[in-house]
């Protein structure tokens, strides 16, 4: 086994990890969580616990 074999194995493993992340991100189970996270910038800061209703 030379260094080119190791590089090929690392490349294939990296591709598989990337495809796994893509499938996880686009899965229907994650849609609600991602939509909620997408609305966070528009959330009212007074409703955030721990701020005491004060804006910084």
N, C-alpha and C positions, 0 to 999 in steps of 0.2 A: 504494500500500500504506500503510494507516494503522496506528495502534497496535493496533487491535482485530484486524487480520489477524495481526500478530505474536503477540499473546496467544493467538489460536486455534492457531497453529502450535506455540507452546511447550506449550500444553495437550495437544495431540495427541501431541507427542513425549514428554512426560512420561508420558502414559498408556501409550505403547508401551514405554518403558523400564521402567515398573512391571510391566507384563505379562511382559516378558522376565525380570525378576528373579523373579517368581512362578513362571514355567515352569522356570527354572533351579533354584529351591529345591525344587520338587516333582518334579523329574525322578528317575527310578529310578536313574540313575547316581550321584546324590549321596546316596542313602539310607544306604549303608554309612558314608560319611564323617560324616554328620550323627549317626548313631547312636553312632559312636565318640566324637564330640565331646560328645554328651549324657552319656556315661559318665565323662568326665574328672573331674567333681567327686567321684566316688566312687573314683577311682584311689588306690592306696597311695602316699603321699608318699615312702616309702623307695625306691620303684622309679623315682623321677624322677631322671634323670641330672643331676649337678651339685650336688645337695644334700648329698651325702656321707652319706645315710641319716639326717640329723638333721632334726627338725621344728623349725619356727620358732615 
